[in-house]
Amino acid sequence: RLLYGSSYLISLKGSQEKKTGDDNNQEEAQDTEMEVDNTPSLGCGFLHKEHLGTKDEEEIKKFQPGASLTKLRIKEYNYFDDLPILTLKPEILSRPVISYQQVEVGMFVKGTILEIHDKQLILSLAENIKGTMPMYHLSDLPLKKIPPKYHQGKKLKCRVFSFDLAKKHLVFTKKETFMDKGAQFFTKQSELKRGVQYQGVIISQKPNGFVIQLWNNVCGFLSFSDLQANKAMGTYSTGSIMKVYVTFNDIKNKKLGLSVSSAVIDTALSLS
């Protein structure tokens, strides 16, 4: 290991740990183990002095050529030098997510409230990783305004409800229904099956029905006529949880038909 400017040039030897999800569907951080000398080389990386994880001079003196480090984390990548930027900071090593590439729909995370707007919260998972939590995702019950208990700096346990990596658009939920570990979730419309019941949230009302949002920004339409026919008319509003069945799934045109009753599907199948 050689001191390179204000950074240490670290020779990486070892194997990258496989990512494994726990009960909360979280992924472990991308770490590099270097305890075995006869394992294949992973190249080199930069470890800046500010990321040694300590300011103790005696500890810093231990960072000498030949010293062995057991675990580091790839913080980012320097494409100009074609080398990874490493860190030993405990607060970064302990984070489950440090890049958008690690985010997955359905995973449980802890975010910090950065901003509070009339209809949504802005949360941060890590440096440069931000997302929104619409007001209707704060509770199973519809809210008229964001409760005062949500303030800047407050940490929230939540779940990734939808994610678009290309646009870096991230939406979180705290609804009890979706926070249930056993809650069914999916990542794309093609995974939905006709006749299967799903849970979604009303995000808007049209003249003839509701737009229901399911996981990963998959939306479907539930007509008022379906609610009336199944005697399910009630007091619904934006944010209400709805249990619905898929009546048709047009993936090509991104259309999804929904019903509150499986009888509609059963009847259609018996006639086919």
C-alpha positions, 0 to 999 in steps of 0.5 A: 500500500503506497501513499499516493498524494492525499490518498493511499493506493490500496492493493485489493486481494480477496473475493467480493461478498455475495449480496444476500437479503435478510428478512427485510429484503435488505442487501448487504453492502458491497465489501472486499475481504482481504484476509487470504493472500492467495486469492485472486487480485481485484486490482487497486483502489484509492483510500483518501486520508479523510476516509480512514475512519479515524483521526487518532494519530497513533491509528493513522501511523499504522497505515504503512506499506504492507499493512493488512486491512480486513474490510473496506467499502467501494464508495464510488468510482473514479472513471478518470483514473479507472479506480474505485474510491474506498472508505473505512468510515464506520458510518458508511460501512454500516449503511445498507445502501450507498448507491442507486444501483443497490436499491431494489423495490420492496427492500426495507430502508432507513431514511432521513427527512431532508425537506417537508412539502405540502403533499410529500416528504423528501428523504435521504438514504445516503449521500446523493441518494434521495427519494420522495414519500407522498403524503398518501404513503405515510399511513393506511388512512388518508391524511389531509396534511402531514402530521407535525411529528414528521420533521427535518432530521427525523429518521424513518423506517420505510420501504421502497415502493417504486424505483426507476434507476434510469431517472433515479426516481425513488418513492418510499412508503410507510403504509402499514399494509405495505410495511408488512413483511409478508406483503406481496410485491412485484417489480414489473407489470408482466408479473401480475396474474389474472384472478390474483388479488393485490393491494394498491392505493388510490392516487387519483379519481376519474369521472368513472373510477379510481386510478389504483397504484400498485408496486413499482408505479404499476397503475390500474383502473377500478371503475365505479360500476364495478364497485356498485355491482359488487356493493362495495361503494364506500367513502374512498379518497386519495390514499385509501388502500384497495384490495383488487383482482386483475381482470385484464393485463395489457402489458404492451399498452400498459393498461390494467383492469381491476375489480374488487371481486374475483367473481368477475374473473370466474364468470369470464373464465366460465364463458371462455 
